[in-house]
Amino acid sequence: MKLIIQIPCYNEAETLLVALNDLPKHIDGIDVIEYLIINDGSSDNTEQLAKEWGVHYVVHFKQNLGLARGFLAGIDLALRNGADIIVNTDADNQYCGADIEKLIRPIMEKKADIVIGERPIDETASFSPLKKKLQHFGSWVVRKASRTKIPDAPSGFRAYSRQAAMRVNVHNEYTYTLETIVQAGRNKMAITSVPVHTNPQLRKSRLSHSMWDYIKKSMLTILRAFLMYRSLFTFTVIALVFGVPGFLLGVRFLILRASGDGGGHMQSLILAILLIMIGVQSFMMGMQADIISANRKLIEDTQYRIKKLEFALLDAEGKRRGEQDGEEDAEETEQINDQTHKEK
């Protein structure tokens, strides 16, 4: 079984070696452990340090493309190189490398396809009281959206089985953490979490410029996930918010009209018609979005099948080359032995 540990990097020269040195070199049940970094347009010598340390694979972006794109590029390269399990961790050494064994254990035991590391948020000194509350609230919203029980949704410390990694799709450019949980929950994938430890903070987070920027981007990501994966429910709620008051206003106008006092309430009738129209249009948009969602699921399933076939062909080609190299080595060894025998 092959494990590839990937690390997204953006100007991480000061902390990357600390994170790399903390990674495990051996795990029981894992035959091969390899390391991969995603150089997301770094302007320092992050990539050079990683190569000198001995990472096996490097994804190189000429400019910064964001965490989500880097994550997907790393997943793709890991799959192409035969990874059975892929672990994502951070370059600032936020997560303890020793916990990787705990993180991948549910996948090795075939109890889960995705495992999220649960940080001790309330005990993390670098988190302000406001950030702790927002982390808990954001995770609660994601649990409701995804119908999962993940207590720490923003955690970037996570493991994917090969099958789960081939199904990953991220549509926003901000982060992959929240959307992939909603996607996994909605696609009925086996997802769980394990408690992990965190190391002292080496640098400030670069994911957002400020707390409010983080809140705004996170809420937009969750809203977009709702619209993509629970489109009919979302638009039906919007339709009810506008349609029910419009219906009540319309009933009120009819009652007043029946009692002979409807002439002075034409504004209520106009407002009622407007609200009902918005409600009906919202529901129709929900129906259309639900049909699009069904088509998207078919496309995702087709994409998964294509990836599975492509990576199977790559694996077969790698095995064929390995066997061919082995035959050539055996033939060369036999020739050397024959030559040595003749000389004797």
N, C-alpha and C positions, 0 to 999 in steps of 0.2 A: 504494500500500500504506500502511495506516494503523497506526501504533504508538501504544499508550497505555501510559504508565508509571505504575504505581500505587504508592502509599506508605501503608502502615498507620501511623496516628499515635495516640499516647496521651500527652498533655501533652508535646509535642515543640517547644514555642515556642523553646527555647534552641538547638536544632540543626536544625530543619526548613529554614530558609533556606539554611544551609550545604549541605544535601543537595540542595535544589532548584536552587541556583546551579551545582551540579556536574553536573547532568543535561545530556545533549546536546541541542542545538537543531537539528542537522541530521545526517542519516546517509545516505550514498549508497544509493540503492535504496528509500528510504522517502519517500513523498510528504508525509505529514502526521505530526507528532509532537504528541501531546497528553498532558496530565498530570492525574492523579487522586489525591486523597487520601481515606483512610478515617478520619474523625474518630471514634475509638472511645471516645466519652464523655469527651473531654478537658475539664478544668476550667479550663484556661488559654486563651490567645488563639491556639491553634494554627490553628484554622479561619480566623480573621480574617487572620492572616499569610499563609496559603496563598492566600486570595482576593485579597488585595492584591498578592501576587507575580504572580498571573495563572493559577492552575491552572484547568483547563477544567471539571472535575467534582469534586463533593464528596459523599461518602457520610457522612451524619450520624447517629450513634447517640446517643440521649439518655443512655445509661449504658454502661459498659464491658462489652462482650459477648465479648471475647477475640479473639485473633489469627486463629483459624480462621474464625469468622463474618465478621470484617472482610474477610478475604481473599476469601471466597466472594461477599460483597456487592460488592466491587470488581470481581471477574471478571464478575459479572452486568451491572453498569453499563457496563463497558468493551465487552462484547459487544453490548449494546443500542445503543451508539453507534458500532458498525461497526468495532471494532478487528480487524485482521488478525493482529496480534501483541500480546501483553500481557506486559509486564515487571514483575516485583515486586521492589522494593528496600526498604531500611530508611530510616527518618527520621533515624537517628543518623549518617548518612553513613559507615557502615561500609564500603560498597562503592564503588569508583571508578566515577563516571558514564561515564567514557571507555570502560569495558569493556562497556557495553551493546551497542555495535556488534559486538564479538566474541561476545557472548552470543546475539544474534539471528541471526548469520550462518548457522549450520546450518539454521535454520528458513527463512530466505530462499532458501537453496540447496536446500531440500526434502530435507535429509538427516536431519532430526529434527523431532519434534513438541514435545518438551520439552527444554530445555537448563538444566542446573544449573551455577551458578558454583562452581568448586572453589577454596576459599580456601587460602592457604599456612599451614595450621594449625601446623605445626612451627616456622614462622618468626614467628608472631604473638606479640608480646611480652605482650599483655594476657591470653593464655591461660596458666593455670598448668600445670605438668607433668601433674598429675592430669587436668585438663580436656582436654588434648591426647590423653592415652591413652584417655579416655572417648569423645572425639569419634571417634577411629579405631575403637574397639570398636563403638560404636553404628552407625557407617557399615557396618562389616563385617556386623553382624547384619541391617541393612536390605538389604544386597546379597544375603544368603542368602535372606531372606524374599521379596524381589522378583525375584530372578534377573536383576539388572541389574549394571552395573559402575560405579555412581556412588560416587566416593571421598569425597564430602563431603555426606552425606545431610541434615544439619541446616541446610545453607545456605539462606537465604531469598532469595538473589539468583538468580532464575530467569526463564525466558521460556517462554511457551506460544503455540503456534499457535492460530488460531481454533477449529479442529476439536478440538484437545486440551482447550482451555478449556471447551468445551461438554460434555466428558465428565468434568470434575472433580467429585468428590463427597467431602466430608469429614464424618465422623460423630462425631469427638471435638471437644471445645471447647478443647483445650489448644493444639495447633498443627497446621498442615496439612502441614508439611515431610516428615515421615516417611511418613505414611499415603498421601499422593499418589504417592510414589515406588513404594510397594508396589502400589498400585492400578494405576499405569501399567505396571509390569513384568508384573503378572498379566494385564492386558488386552492385552498384546503391542503396546504403543505404542512408537514410536521415541523413546527417551530417551537423552541423552548429556550429557557435561559438558565444560566448557572451563575452563582455569586463569584466575583473575582475581586482581586486587590488592585489598588492603584498606587503608583509611586508619587513622590513629591513633585510638584510642578516645576519644570525646567524653563518653560516660557509661556507667555500668554497665548490663548487660543486665537487662531487666525481665521476661524470659520466665519466670523462676522465682525463688523467694525464696532458695534456697541450692543448692549443688552436689548435695546428696542429694535435694532436691526435684526438681531437673532429672532426675536419674537415675531416680527413681521414676516420674515422669510419662512419661519417654521409654520406659522398659521396659513400662509399661502400654499405651502407644500401640502399640508394636511387637507386644506380645502380642495386643492386640485386632485388629490387622491380620492376624496369623497366623490367629486364630480366624475372621475374616471371609473371608479369601482362600485359606487352606489349612486349612480346617476338618477335612476328612476325615483328612488327614495328622496334624494336631495331636492329634485325639482318638484316632487309631490308636496314636500314640506313648504317650498316657496309658493306653490299654487294655493295651498290652504291658507297661508299667511295673508295673501291678497284676496282669495276667493271667498272665504268665510265672512270677513267684514263686508265685502260687497254684497253677498247674498243677504245678510242681516239688514243692511241698509235698504236693499230692494224690498224686502218683506215689510220693513217699517214704512216705506213710502206707500206700498199698496194698502196697508192698514189705514194710514192717514187719508189716502185717496178714497177709500171706501167710506170713511167717516165724513167726507166732504171737506177735508182740510189739506188736500194734496197740492193745491195750486201754489202755495208758498214754499214748497220743498223740492223744487226742480233741481237745485244744486245737489241734493242728496241722491236723486235719481241718476244724474250725470256721473257723480262719483261712484255710485254702485255699479253702473255699467262699465266704467273704466276699470274698477278693481276686478270685476268678474272677467273682463277680457284679458287682463294681465294674468289672472289665475288660470284661465283656460289655455292661454299661450304657453305659460310655464309648464303645465302638465303635458302639452303636446311636445315641448322641447325635451321633457323628460323621457317621453316615449321614443323620440328620435335618438336621444343619447343612449338609451337602453339598447336599441337596435345596433348602434355603432359599437357599444361595449361588447355585444355578442359577436360582432364581426372581428373586433380586436382580439377576443379570446381565440377565435379560429386562426387568426394570423399568428398569434403567439405560439399556438400549438404547432403550426406549420414551421415556424422559426425554430422551435425546439427540435422537431424531427430533422430539419436540415442540419442543425448544429450537431445533433447526435450522429448523423450519417457522416458529416464532414470529419468529426473528430475520430470516428471509428476508422475511417479511411487513413487518417494521419497515423493512428496507432498501428494499423496493419502495415503501412509503409515503413514505419520505424522498426517494427519487428522484422520485416523483410530485409531491411538494410543491415540490421544487427546480425541476422542469420548469415547474410552474404559476407559481412566482414568476418564473422566467425569461421566460415568455410575458407575464406582467403587466408586467414591467419593459420588455420590448420594445414592448408596446402603448403604455405610457406614454411611452416615448421617441419613438415614431412620432407620437403626438398632439402632443407638444411641438414636434417638427420641423414638423408641418403648421401649427401655430399660428404658429410663427416665420416660415414661408414666407408665410402670409396677411398677417402684419403688414408684411413687406417689400413 
